[in-house]
C-alpha cells in the first residue's frame, strides 16, 4: 500500500478508495505560492502542477479538490 504524508510530516496509510487513486479531470498550473492553512489544504509553489480531481459548482464552494504528489 502507499504512504501519504500530511502537512505535519505524519505518515498516513492510503486506503484503496482514497482520493489519491481518483483520476484527474484537469491540471492546474500554479501561478501564486500558497501555504496550507488547514489539514485538508495543499501547499504549492509557483510552477507546480496540481491534478484537479473535483470541481464542485461555484454555488456550493469556491474550493476545488486536487492532488499534488501524494497529497
N, CA, C and O atoms as a Tripos MOL2 file, in Angstrom:
@<TRIPOS>MOLECULE
protein
  284   283    71     0     0
PROTEIN
NO_CHARGES

@<TRIPOS>ATOM
      1 N           0.8360   -1.1900    0.0000 N.3       1 UNK1
      2 CA          0.0000    0.0000    0.0000 C.3       1 UNK1
      3 C           0.8780    1.2500    0.0000 C.2       1 UNK1
      4 O           2.0590    1.1900    0.3410 O.2       1 UNK1
      5 N           0.3010    2.3580   -0.3780 N.am      2 UNK2
      6 CA          1.0280    3.6220   -0.4630 C.3       2 UNK2
      7 C           1.0700    4.3220    0.8750 C.2       2 UNK2
      8 O           0.2170    4.1000    1.7350 O.2       2 UNK2
      9 N           2.0680    5.1690    1.0450 N.am      3 UNK3
     10 CA          2.1330    6.0230    2.2260 C.3       3 UNK3
     11 C           1.8160    7.4450    1.8040 C.2       3 UNK3
     12 O           2.1580    7.8700    0.7010 O.2       3 UNK3
     13 N           1.1710    8.1620    2.6770 N.am      4 UNK4
     14 CA          0.8570    9.5650    2.4320 C.3       4 UNK4
     15 C           1.3870   10.3360    3.6320 C.2       4 UNK4
     16 O           1.3310    9.8480    4.7600 O.2       4 UNK4
     17 N           1.8990   11.5350    3.3950 N.am      5 UNK5
     18 CA          2.4240   12.3590    4.4790 C.3       5 UNK5
     19 C           1.5660   13.6100    4.5730 C.2       5 UNK5
     20 O           1.3480   14.3030    3.5800 O.2       5 UNK5
     21 N           1.0810   13.8930    5.7840 N.am      6 UNK6
     22 CA          0.2730   15.1030    5.9220 C.3       6 UNK6
     23 C           1.1860   16.3050    6.0890 C.2       6 UNK6
     24 O           2.4090   16.1640    6.0660 O.2       6 UNK6
     25 N           0.5950   17.5050    6.2580 N.am      7 UNK7
     26 CA          1.4000   18.7220    6.2760 C.3       7 UNK7
     27 C           2.2150   18.8970    7.5490 C.2       7 UNK7
     28 O           2.9500   19.8750    7.6760 O.2       7 UNK7
     29 N           2.0980   17.9620    8.4990 N.am      8 UNK8
     30 CA          2.9300   17.9980    9.6970 C.3       8 UNK8
     31 C           3.9930   16.8990    9.6580 C.2       8 UNK8
     32 O           4.7050   16.6790   10.6380 O.2       8 UNK8
     33 N           4.0930   16.2180    8.5310 N.am      9 UNK9
     34 CA          5.1010   15.1770    8.3820 C.3       9 UNK9
     35 C           4.6870   13.8240    8.9210 C.2       9 UNK9
     36 O           5.5080   12.9090    8.9790 O.2       9 UNK9
     37 N           3.4240   13.6740    9.3190 N.am     10 UNK10
     38 CA          2.9380   12.3930    9.8240 C.3      10 UNK10
     39 C           2.6470   11.4530    8.6610 C.2      10 UNK10
     40 O           2.0630   11.8560    7.6560 O.2      10 UNK10
     41 N           3.0580   10.2000    8.8060 N.am     11 UNK11
     42 CA          2.7910    9.2060    7.7650 C.3      11 UNK11
     43 C           1.3860    8.6490    7.9410 C.2      11 UNK11
     44 O           0.9940    8.2760    9.0470 O.2      11 UNK11
     45 N           0.6360    8.5920    6.8580 N.am     12 UNK12
     46 CA         -0.7150    8.0530    6.8760 C.3      12 UNK12
     47 C          -0.7880    6.9220    5.8660 C.2      12 UNK12
     48 O          -0.1970    7.0120    4.7900 O.2      12 UNK12
     49 N          -1.4990    5.8700    6.1960 N.am     13 UNK13
     50 CA         -1.7110    4.7890    5.2460 C.3      13 UNK13
     51 C          -2.7920    5.2190    4.2640 C.2      13 UNK13
     52 O          -3.8330    5.7360    4.6710 O.2      13 UNK13
     53 N          -2.5540    5.0120    2.9970 N.am     14 UNK14
     54 CA         -3.5360    5.3870    1.9820 C.3      14 UNK14
     55 C          -4.3680    4.1580    1.6510 C.2      14 UNK14
     56 O          -3.8270    3.1280    1.2490 O.2      14 UNK14
     57 N          -5.6760    4.2620    1.8190 N.am     15 UNK15
     58 CA         -6.5730    3.1500    1.5240 C.3      15 UNK15
     59 C          -6.8980    3.1380    0.0370 C.2      15 UNK15
     60 O          -6.7680    4.1550   -0.6450 O.2      15 UNK15
     61 N          -7.3160    1.9960   -0.4510 N.am     16 UNK16
     62 CA         -7.6040    1.8410   -1.8830 C.3      16 UNK16
     63 C          -8.6210    2.8590   -2.3850 C.2      16 UNK16
     64 O          -8.5070    3.3340   -3.5150 O.2      16 UNK16
     65 N          -9.6200    3.2050   -1.5600 N.am     17 UNK17
     66 CA        -10.6390    4.1350   -2.0040 C.3      17 UNK17
     67 C         -10.2390    5.5890   -1.7710 C.2      17 UNK17
     68 O         -11.0380    6.5030   -1.9740 O.2      17 UNK17
     69 N          -9.0110    5.7910   -1.3490 N.am     18 UNK18
     70 CA         -8.5270    7.1460   -1.0630 C.3      18 UNK18
     71 C          -8.5250    8.0030   -2.3260 C.2      18 UNK18
     72 O          -8.4320    7.4860   -3.4390 O.2      18 UNK18
     73 N          -8.6280    9.3110   -2.1410 N.am     19 UNK19
     74 CA         -8.6580   10.2400   -3.2760 C.3      19 UNK19
     75 C          -7.3510   10.2080   -4.0760 C.2      19 UNK19
     76 O          -7.3150   10.7070   -5.2000 O.2      19 UNK19
     77 N          -6.2830    9.6360   -3.5250 N.am     20 UNK20
     78 CA         -5.0120    9.5730   -4.2510 C.3      20 UNK20
     79 C          -5.1780    8.7360   -5.5270 C.2      20 UNK20
     80 O          -4.4170    8.9060   -6.4800 O.2      20 UNK20
     81 N          -6.1680    7.8350   -5.5510 N.am     21 UNK21
     82 CA         -6.3910    6.9690   -6.7050 C.3      21 UNK21
     83 C          -7.4730    7.4900   -7.6470 C.2      21 UNK21
     84 O          -7.7670    6.8660   -8.6660 O.2      21 UNK21
     85 N          -8.0640    8.6340   -7.3040 N.am     22 UNK22
     86 CA         -9.1020    9.2210   -8.1560 C.3      22 UNK22
     87 C          -8.4330    9.8610   -9.3730 C.2      22 UNK22
     88 O          -7.4860   10.6320   -9.2180 O.2      22 UNK22
     89 N          -8.9100    9.5500  -10.5850 N.am     23 UNK23
     90 CA         -8.2850   10.1430  -11.7730 C.3      23 UNK23
     91 C          -8.5060   11.6540  -11.8410 C.2      23 UNK23
     92 O          -9.5370   12.1670  -11.4070 O.2      23 UNK23
     93 N          -7.5290   12.3390  -12.3860 N.am     24 UNK24
     94 CA         -7.6270   13.7960  -12.5330 C.3      24 UNK24
     95 C          -8.5880   14.1340  -13.6700 C.2      24 UNK24
     96 O          -8.6780   13.4110  -14.6620 O.2      24 UNK24
     97 N          -9.3070   15.2510  -13.5050 N.am     25 UNK25
     98 CA        -10.1960   15.7230  -14.5700 C.3      25 UNK25
     99 C          -9.6210   16.9610  -15.2440 C.2      25 UNK25
    100 O         -10.1060   17.3930  -16.2900 O.2      25 UNK25
    101 N          -8.5770   17.5310  -14.6320 N.am     26 UNK26
    102 CA         -7.9200   18.7150  -15.1980 C.3      26 UNK26
    103 C          -6.5780   18.8820  -14.4980 C.2      26 UNK26
    104 O          -6.3110   18.2400  -13.4820 O.2      26 UNK26
    105 N          -5.7490   19.7400  -15.0450 N.am     27 UNK27
    106 CA         -4.4810   20.0770  -14.4090 C.3      27 UNK27
    107 C          -4.4390   21.5870  -14.2300 C.2      27 UNK27
    108 O          -4.8960   22.3400  -15.0900 O.2      27 UNK27
    109 N          -3.8840   22.0190  -13.1010 N.am     28 UNK28
    110 CA         -3.7710   23.4580  -12.8400 C.3      28 UNK28
    111 C          -2.3000   23.8170  -12.6900 C.2      28 UNK28
    112 O          -1.5540   23.1460  -11.9780 O.2      28 UNK28
    113 N          -1.8930   24.8830  -13.3690 N.am     29 UNK29
    114 CA         -0.5240   25.3850  -13.2910 C.3      29 UNK29
    115 C          -0.5040   26.4800  -12.2330 C.2      29 UNK29
    116 O          -1.2240   27.4720  -12.3490 O.2      29 UNK29
    117 N           0.3150   26.3030  -11.2060 N.am     30 UNK30
    118 CA          0.3290   27.2330  -10.0720 C.3      30 UNK30
    119 C           1.0410   28.5350  -10.4510 C.2      30 UNK30
    120 O           2.1890   28.5200  -10.8940 O.2      30 UNK30
    121 N           0.3380   29.6640  -10.2680 N.am     31 UNK31
    122 CA          0.9290   30.9670  -10.5800 C.3      31 UNK31
    123 C           1.1540   31.7970   -9.3230 C.2      31 UNK31
    124 O           1.7370   32.8790   -9.3960 O.2      31 UNK31
    125 N           0.6970   31.3030   -8.1630 N.am     32 UNK32
    126 CA          0.9070   32.0150   -6.9060 C.3      32 UNK32
    127 C           1.1850   31.0000   -5.7990 C.2      32 UNK32
    128 O           0.4480   30.0270   -5.6410 O.2      32 UNK32
    129 N           2.2480   31.2320   -5.0370 N.am     33 UNK33
    130 CA          2.6110   30.3480   -3.9310 C.3      33 UNK33
    131 C           1.4770   30.3200   -2.9130 C.2      33 UNK33
    132 O           0.8790   31.3540   -2.6160 O.2      33 UNK33
    133 N           1.1820   29.1360   -2.3780 N.am     34 UNK34
    134 CA          0.1450   29.0110   -1.3520 C.3      34 UNK34
    135 C           0.6200   28.0810   -0.2500 C.2      34 UNK34
    136 O           1.1090   26.9830   -0.5200 O.2      34 UNK34
    137 N           0.4770   28.5180    0.9790 N.am     35 UNK35
    138 CA          0.8210   27.6960    2.1420 C.3      35 UNK35
    139 C          -0.4860   27.2110    2.7660 C.2      35 UNK35
    140 O          -1.3650   28.0130    3.0820 O.2      35 UNK35
    141 N          -0.6070   25.8990    2.9390 N.am     36 UNK36
    142 CA         -1.8230   25.3160    3.5050 C.3      36 UNK36
    143 C          -2.1640   25.9700    4.8390 C.2      36 UNK36
    144 O          -1.2890   26.1960    5.6750 O.2      36 UNK36
    145 N          -3.4430   26.2690    5.0250 N.am     37 UNK37
    146 CA         -3.9370   26.8860    6.2540 C.3      37 UNK37
    147 C          -4.6780   25.8810    7.1340 C.2      37 UNK37
    148 O          -5.0240   26.1870    8.2750 O.2      37 UNK37
    149 N          -4.9210   24.6840    6.6030 N.am     38 UNK38
    150 CA         -5.6540   23.6560    7.3410 C.3      38 UNK38
    151 C          -5.1900   22.2830    6.8710 C.2      38 UNK38
    152 O          -4.5390   22.1610    5.8330 O.2      38 UNK38
    153 N          -5.5290   21.2500    7.6410 N.am     39 UNK39
    154 CA         -5.0780   19.8880    7.3310 C.3      39 UNK39
    155 C          -5.5990   19.3760    5.9890 C.2      39 UNK39
    156 O          -4.9910   18.4890    5.3900 O.2      39 UNK39
    157 N          -6.7230   19.9270    5.5070 N.am     40 UNK40
    158 CA         -7.2800   19.4460    4.2410 C.3      40 UNK40
    159 C          -6.8660   20.3090    3.0530 C.2      40 UNK40
    160 O          -7.4550   20.2050    1.9770 O.2      40 UNK40
    161 N          -5.8600   21.1600    3.2390 N.am     41 UNK41
    162 CA         -5.3720   22.0030    2.1510 C.3      41 UNK41
    163 C          -3.9780   21.5660    1.7090 C.2      41 UNK41
    164 O          -3.2820   20.8630    2.4410 O.2      41 UNK41
    165 N          -3.5730   21.9830    0.5120 N.am     42 UNK42
    166 CA         -2.2550   21.6800   -0.0360 C.3      42 UNK42
    167 C          -1.4040   22.9470   -0.0870 C.2      42 UNK42
    168 O          -1.9210   24.0450   -0.2920 O.2      42 UNK42
    169 N          -0.1050   22.7850    0.1010 N.am     43 UNK43
    170 CA          0.8430   23.8770   -0.1450 C.3      43 UNK43
    171 C           1.4550   23.6450   -1.5150 C.2      43 UNK43
    172 O           1.7080   22.5030   -1.8990 O.2      43 UNK43
    173 N           1.6960   24.7240   -2.2550 N.am     44 UNK44
    174 CA          2.3970   24.5820   -3.5270 C.3      44 UNK44
    175 C           3.1320   25.8540   -3.8850 C.2      44 UNK44
    176 O           2.8430   26.9350   -3.3720 O.2      44 UNK44
    177 N           4.0970   25.6920   -4.7850 N.am     45 UNK45
    178 CA          4.9660   26.7810   -5.2190 C.3      45 UNK45
    179 C           4.6390   27.1540   -6.6670 C.2      45 UNK45
    180 O           4.0570   26.3610   -7.4070 O.2      45 UNK45
    181 N           5.0180   28.3610   -7.0570 N.am     46 UNK46
    182 CA          4.8420   28.8120   -8.4400 C.3      46 UNK46
    183 C           5.5190   27.8110   -9.3760 C.2      46 UNK46
    184 O           6.6610   27.4100   -9.1500 O.2      46 UNK46
    185 N           4.8080   27.4190  -10.4170 N.am     47 UNK47
    186 CA          5.3440   26.4690  -11.3880 C.3      47 UNK47
    187 C           4.9040   25.0410  -11.1480 C.2      47 UNK47
    188 O           5.0150   24.2080  -12.0460 O.2      47 UNK47
    189 N           4.4040   24.7340   -9.9520 N.am     48 UNK48
    190 CA          3.9150   23.3770   -9.6720 C.3      48 UNK48
    191 C           2.6960   23.0780  -10.5460 C.2      48 UNK48
    192 O           2.0120   23.9920  -11.0060 O.2      48 UNK48
    193 N           2.4360   21.7960  -10.7690 N.am     49 UNK49
    194 CA          1.2350   21.3470  -11.4620 C.3      49 UNK49
    195 C           0.3940   20.5750  -10.4480 C.2      49 UNK49
    196 O           0.8820   19.6480   -9.8010 O.2      49 UNK49
    197 N          -0.8670   20.9630  -10.3170 N.am     50 UNK50
    198 CA         -1.7970   20.2830   -9.4220 C.3      50 UNK50
    199 C          -2.8190   19.5480  -10.2790 C.2      50 UNK50
    200 O          -3.3970   20.1320  -11.1950 O.2      50 UNK50
    201 N          -3.0460   18.2620   -9.9820 N.am     51 UNK51
    202 CA         -4.0650   17.4840  -10.6800 C.3      51 UNK51
    203 C          -5.4080   17.7380  -10.0100 C.2      51 UNK51
    204 O          -5.5880   17.4330   -8.8310 O.2      51 UNK51
    205 N          -6.3400   18.2920  -10.7600 N.am     52 UNK52
    206 CA         -7.6700   18.5920  -10.2170 C.3      52 UNK52
    207 C          -8.5240   17.3290  -10.2990 C.2      52 UNK52
    208 O          -8.6510   16.7300  -11.3670 O.2      52 UNK52
    209 N          -9.1120   16.9240   -9.1640 N.am     53 UNK53
    210 CA         -9.9310   15.7080   -9.1550 C.3      53 UNK53
    211 C         -11.4150   16.0020   -8.9350 C.2      53 UNK53
    212 O         -12.2500   15.1220   -9.1430 O.2      53 UNK53
    213 N         -11.7560   17.2260   -8.5180 N.am     54 UNK54
    214 CA        -13.1650   17.5660   -8.3170 C.3      54 UNK54
    215 C         -13.3290   19.0790   -8.3870 C.2      54 UNK54
    216 O         -12.6110   19.8200   -7.7160 O.2      54 UNK54
    217 N         -14.2800   19.5360   -9.2050 N.am     55 UNK55
    218 CA        -14.5780   20.9650   -9.3240 C.3      55 UNK55
    219 C         -16.0620   21.1690   -9.0280 C.2      55 UNK55
    220 O         -16.8750   21.2380   -9.9500 O.2      55 UNK55
    221 N         -16.4200   21.2680   -7.7390 N.am     56 UNK56
    222 CA        -17.8370   21.4470   -7.3870 C.3      56 UNK56
    223 C         -18.3810   22.7550   -7.9570 C.2      56 UNK56
    224 O         -17.6130   23.6740   -8.2410 O.2      56 UNK56
    225 N         -19.7000   22.8440   -8.1260 N.am     57 UNK57
    226 CA        -20.3090   24.0920   -8.6220 C.3      57 UNK57
    227 C         -19.9660   25.2710   -7.7180 C.2      57 UNK57
    228 O         -19.8760   25.1220   -6.4990 O.2      57 UNK57
    229 N         -19.7770   26.4350   -8.3180 N.am     58 UNK58
    230 CA        -19.4020   27.6350   -7.5520 C.3      58 UNK58
    231 C         -20.4090   27.9730   -6.4620 C.2      58 UNK58
    232 O         -20.0460   28.5680   -5.4480 O.2      58 UNK58
    233 N         -21.6810   27.5960   -6.6630 N.am     59 UNK59
    234 CA        -22.7030   27.8890   -5.6530 C.3      59 UNK59
    235 C         -22.4590   27.1070   -4.3630 C.2      59 UNK59
    236 O         -22.8680   27.5390   -3.2850 O.2      59 UNK59
    237 N         -21.7910   25.9560   -4.4750 N.am     60 UNK60
    238 CA        -21.5550   25.1060   -3.3060 C.3      60 UNK60
    239 C         -20.2680   25.4710   -2.5710 C.2      60 UNK60
    240 O         -20.2390   25.4880   -1.3400 O.2      60 UNK60
    241 N         -19.2200   25.7590   -3.3090 N.am     61 UNK61
    242 CA        -17.9280   26.0760   -2.6930 C.3      61 UNK61
    243 C         -17.0170   26.7430   -3.7020 C.2      61 UNK61
    244 O         -17.1540   26.5310   -4.9060 O.2      61 UNK61
    245 N         -16.0880   27.5490   -3.2150 N.am     62 UNK62
    246 CA        -15.1140   28.1710   -4.1140 C.3      62 UNK62
    247 C         -13.8390   27.3320   -4.2030 C.2      62 UNK62
    248 O         -12.8890   27.7170   -4.8860 O.2      62 UNK62
    249 N         -13.8140   26.1870   -3.5160 N.am     63 UNK63
    250 CA        -12.6270   25.3150   -3.4800 C.3      63 UNK63
    251 C         -12.7530   24.1410   -4.4350 C.2      63 UNK63
    252 O         -13.8370   23.5860   -4.6190 O.2      63 UNK63
    253 N         -11.6330   23.7690   -5.0400 N.am     64 UNK64
    254 CA        -11.5350   22.5520   -5.8320 C.3      64 UNK64
    255 C         -10.7520   21.5320   -5.0330 C.2      64 UNK64
    256 O         -10.0020   21.8990   -4.1280 O.2      64 UNK64
    257 N         -10.9120   20.2430   -5.3540 N.am     65 UNK65
    258 CA        -10.1010   19.1850   -4.7540 C.3      65 UNK65
    259 C          -9.0250   18.8010   -5.7510 C.2      65 UNK65
    260 O          -9.2760   18.7390   -6.9540 O.2      65 UNK65
    261 N          -7.8260   18.5420   -5.2510 N.am     66 UNK66
    262 CA         -6.7410   18.1960   -6.1580 C.3      66 UNK66
    263 C          -5.6870   17.3400   -5.5100 C.2      66 UNK66
    264 O          -5.7010   17.1050   -4.3020 O.2      66 UNK66
    265 N          -4.7480   16.8670   -6.3570 N.am     67 UNK67
    266 CA         -3.6070   16.0770   -5.9070 C.3      67 UNK67
    267 C          -2.3350   16.7990   -6.3040 C.2      67 UNK67
    268 O          -2.2320   17.3650   -7.3920 O.2      67 UNK67
    269 N          -1.3720   16.7680   -5.4010 N.am     68 UNK68
    270 CA         -0.0500   17.3220   -5.6880 C.3      68 UNK68
    271 C           0.9390   16.3290   -5.1100 C.2      68 UNK68
    272 O           1.1110   16.2530   -3.8930 O.2      68 UNK68
    273 N           1.5910   15.5680   -5.9790 N.am     69 UNK69
    274 CA          2.4290   14.4750   -5.4880 C.3      69 UNK69
    275 C           1.5140   13.4350   -4.8410 C.2      69 UNK69
    276 O           0.5560   12.9760   -5.4640 O.2      69 UNK69
    277 N           1.8070   13.0620   -3.5880 N.am     70 UNK70
    278 CA          0.9670   12.0880   -2.8900 C.3      70 UNK70
    279 C           0.0440   12.7670   -1.8760 C.2      70 UNK70
    280 O          -0.4400   12.1200   -0.9470 O.2      70 UNK70
    281 N          -0.1950   14.0500   -2.0490 N.am     71 UNK71
    282 CA         -1.0900   14.7600   -1.1310 C.3      71 UNK71
    283 C          -2.4210   15.0360   -1.7980 C.2      71 UNK71
    284 O          -3.3090   15.6260   -1.1830 O.2      71 UNK71
@<TRIPOS>BOND
     1     1     2 1
     2     2     3 1
     3     3     4 2
     4     3     5 am
     5     5     6 1
     6     6     7 1
     7     7     8 2
     8     7     9 am
     9     9    10 1
    10    10    11 1
    11    11    12 2
    12    11    13 am
    13    13    14 1
    14    14    15 1
    15    15    16 2
    16    15    17 am
    17    17    18 1
    18    18    19 1
    19    19    20 2
    20    19    21 am
    21    21    22 1
    22    22    23 1
    23    23    24 2
    24    23    25 am
    25    25    26 1
    26    26    27 1
    27    27    28 2
    28    27    29 am
    29    29    30 1
    30    30    31 1
    31    31    32 2
    32    31    33 am
    33    33    34 1
    34    34    35 1
    35    35    36 2
    36    35    37 am
    37    37    38 1
    38    38    39 1
    39    39    40 2
    40    39    41 am
    41    41    42 1
    42    42    43 1
    43    43    44 2
    44    43    45 am
    45    45    46 1
    46    46    47 1
    47    47    48 2
    48    47    49 am
    49    49    50 1
    50    50    51 1
    51    51    52 2
    52    51    53 am
    53    53    54 1
    54    54    55 1
    55    55    56 2
    56    55    57 am
    57    57    58 1
    58    58    59 1
    59    59    60 2
    60    59    61 am
    61    61    62 1
    62    62    63 1
    63    63    64 2
    64    63    65 am
    65    65    66 1
    66    66    67 1
    67    67    68 2
    68    67    69 am
    69    69    70 1
    70    70    71 1
    71    71    72 2
    72    71    73 am
    73    73    74 1
    74    74    75 1
    75    75    76 2
    76    75    77 am
    77    77    78 1
    78    78    79 1
    79    79    80 2
    80    79    81 am
    81    81    82 1
    82    82    83 1
    83    83    84 2
    84    83    85 am
    85    85    86 1
    86    86    87 1
    87    87    88 2
    88    87    89 am
    89    89    90 1
    90    90    91 1
    91    91    92 2
    92    91    93 am
    93    93    94 1
    94    94    95 1
    95    95    96 2
    96    95    97 am
    97    97    98 1
    98    98    99 1
    99    99   100 2
   100    99   101 am
   101   101   102 1
   102   102   103 1
   103   103   104 2
   104   103   105 am
   105   105   106 1
   106   106   107 1
   107   107   108 2
   108   107   109 am
   109   109   110 1
   110   110   111 1
   111   111   112 2
   112   111   113 am
   113   113   114 1
   114   114   115 1
   115   115   116 2
   116   115   117 am
   117   117   118 1
   118   118   119 1
   119   119   120 2
   120   119   121 am
   121   121   122 1
   122   122   123 1
   123   123   124 2
   124   123   125 am
   125   125   126 1
   126   126   127 1
   127   127   128 2
   128   127   129 am
   129   129   130 1
   130   130   131 1
   131   131   132 2
   132   131   133 am
   133   133   134 1
   134   134   135 1
   135   135   136 2
   136   135   137 am
   137   137   138 1
   138   138   139 1
   139   139   140 2
   140   139   141 am
   141   141   142 1
   142   142   143 1
   143   143   144 2
   144   143   145 am
   145   145   146 1
   146   146   147 1
   147   147   148 2
   148   147   149 am
   149   149   150 1
   150   150   151 1
   151   151   152 2
   152   151   153 am
   153   153   154 1
   154   154   155 1
   155   155   156 2
   156   155   157 am
   157   157   158 1
   158   158   159 1
   159   159   160 2
   160   159   161 am
   161   161   162 1
   162   162   163 1
   163   163   164 2
   164   163   165 am
   165   165   166 1
   166   166   167 1
   167   167   168 2
   168   167   169 am
   169   169   170 1
   170   170   171 1
   171   171   172 2
   172   171   173 am
   173   173   174 1
   174   174   175 1
   175   175   176 2
   176   175   177 am
   177   177   178 1
   178   178   179 1
   179   179   180 2
   180   179   181 am
   181   181   182 1
   182   182   183 1
   183   183   184 2
   184   183   185 am
   185   185   186 1
   186   186   187 1
   187   187   188 2
   188   187   189 am
   189   189   190 1
   190   190   191 1
   191   191   192 2
   192   191   193 am
   193   193   194 1
   194   194   195 1
   195   195   196 2
   196   195   197 am
   197   197   198 1
   198   198   199 1
   199   199   200 2
   200   199   201 am
   201   201   202 1
   202   202   203 1
   203   203   204 2
   204   203   205 am
   205   205   206 1
   206   206   207 1
   207   207   208 2
   208   207   209 am
   209   209   210 1
   210   210   211 1
   211   211   212 2
   212   211   213 am
   213   213   214 1
   214   214   215 1
   215   215   216 2
   216   215   217 am
   217   217   218 1
   218   218   219 1
   219   219   220 2
   220   219   221 am
   221   221   222 1
   222   222   223 1
   223   223   224 2
   224   223   225 am
   225   225   226 1
   226   226   227 1
   227   227   228 2
   228   227   229 am
   229   229   230 1
   230   230   231 1
   231   231   232 2
   232   231   233 am
   233   233   234 1
   234   234   235 1
   235   235   236 2
   236   235   237 am
   237   237   238 1
   238   238   239 1
   239   239   240 2
   240   239   241 am
   241   241   242 1
   242   242   243 1
   243   243   244 2
   244   243   245 am
   245   245   246 1
   246   246   247 1
   247   247   248 2
   248   247   249 am
   249   249   250 1
   250   250   251 1
   251   251   252 2
   252   251   253 am
   253   253   254 1
   254   254   255 1
   255   255   256 2
   256   255   257 am
   257   257   258 1
   258   258   259 1
   259   259   260 2
   260   259   261 am
   261   261   262 1
   262   262   263 1
   263   263   264 2
   264   263   265 am
   265   265   266 1
   266   266   267 1
   267   267   268 2
   268   267   269 am
   269   269   270 1
   270   270   271 1
   271   271   272 2
   272   271   273 am
   273   273   274 1
   274   274   275 1
   275   275   276 2
   276   275   277 am
   277   277   278 1
   278   278   279 1
   279   279   280 2
   280   279   281 am
   281   281   282 1
   282   282   283 1
   283   283   284 2
@<TRIPOS>SUBSTRUCTURE
     1 UNK1         2 RESIDUE 1 A UNK
     2 UNK2         6 RESIDUE 1 A UNK
     3 UNK3        10 RESIDUE 1 A UNK
     4 UNK4        14 RESIDUE 1 A UNK
     5 UNK5        18 RESIDUE 1 A UNK
     6 UNK6        22 RESIDUE 1 A UNK
     7 UNK7        26 RESIDUE 1 A UNK
     8 UNK8        30 RESIDUE 1 A UNK
     9 UNK9        34 RESIDUE 1 A UNK
    10 UNK10       38 RESIDUE 1 A UNK
    11 UNK11       42 RESIDUE 1 A UNK
    12 UNK12       46 RESIDUE 1 A UNK
    13 UNK13       50 RESIDUE 1 A UNK
    14 UNK14       54 RESIDUE 1 A UNK
    15 UNK15       58 RESIDUE 1 A UNK
    16 UNK16       62 RESIDUE 1 A UNK
    17 UNK17       66 RESIDUE 1 A UNK
    18 UNK18       70 RESIDUE 1 A UNK
    19 UNK19       74 RESIDUE 1 A UNK
    20 UNK20       78 RESIDUE 1 A UNK
    21 UNK21       82 RESIDUE 1 A UNK
    22 UNK22       86 RESIDUE 1 A UNK
    23 UNK23       90 RESIDUE 1 A UNK
    24 UNK24       94 RESIDUE 1 A UNK
    25 UNK25       98 RESIDUE 1 A UNK
    26 UNK26      102 RESIDUE 1 A UNK
    27 UNK27      106 RESIDUE 1 A UNK
    28 UNK28      110 RESIDUE 1 A UNK
    29 UNK29      114 RESIDUE 1 A UNK
    30 UNK30      118 RESIDUE 1 A UNK
    31 UNK31      122 RESIDUE 1 A UNK
    32 UNK32      126 RESIDUE 1 A UNK
    33 UNK33      130 RESIDUE 1 A UNK
    34 UNK34      134 RESIDUE 1 A UNK
    35 UNK35      138 RESIDUE 1 A UNK
    36 UNK36      142 RESIDUE 1 A UNK
    37 UNK37      146 RESIDUE 1 A UNK
    38 UNK38      150 RESIDUE 1 A UNK
    39 UNK39      154 RESIDUE 1 A UNK
    40 UNK40      158 RESIDUE 1 A UNK
    41 UNK41      162 RESIDUE 1 A UNK
    42 UNK42      166 RESIDUE 1 A UNK
    43 UNK43      170 RESIDUE 1 A UNK
    44 UNK44      174 RESIDUE 1 A UNK
    45 UNK45      178 RESIDUE 1 A UNK
    46 UNK46      182 RESIDUE 1 A UNK
    47 UNK47      186 RESIDUE 1 A UNK
    48 UNK48      190 RESIDUE 1 A UNK
    49 UNK49      194 RESIDUE 1 A UNK
    50 UNK50      198 RESIDUE 1 A UNK
    51 UNK51      202 RESIDUE 1 A UNK
    52 UNK52      206 RESIDUE 1 A UNK
    53 UNK53      210 RESIDUE 1 A UNK
    54 UNK54      214 RESIDUE 1 A UNK
    55 UNK55      218 RESIDUE 1 A UNK
    56 UNK56      222 RESIDUE 1 A UNK
    57 UNK57      226 RESIDUE 1 A UNK
    58 UNK58      230 RESIDUE 1 A UNK
    59 UNK59      234 RESIDUE 1 A UNK
    60 UNK60      238 RESIDUE 1 A UNK
    61 UNK61      242 RESIDUE 1 A UNK
    62 UNK62      246 RESIDUE 1 A UNK
    63 UNK63      250 RESIDUE 1 A UNK
    64 UNK64      254 RESIDUE 1 A UNK
    65 UNK65      258 RESIDUE 1 A UNK
    66 UNK66      262 RESIDUE 1 A UNK
    67 UNK67      266 RESIDUE 1 A UNK
    68 UNK68      270 RESIDUE 1 A UNK
    69 UNK69      274 RESIDUE 1 A UNK
    70 UNK70      278 RESIDUE 1 A UNK
    71 UNK71      282 RESIDUE 1 A UNK
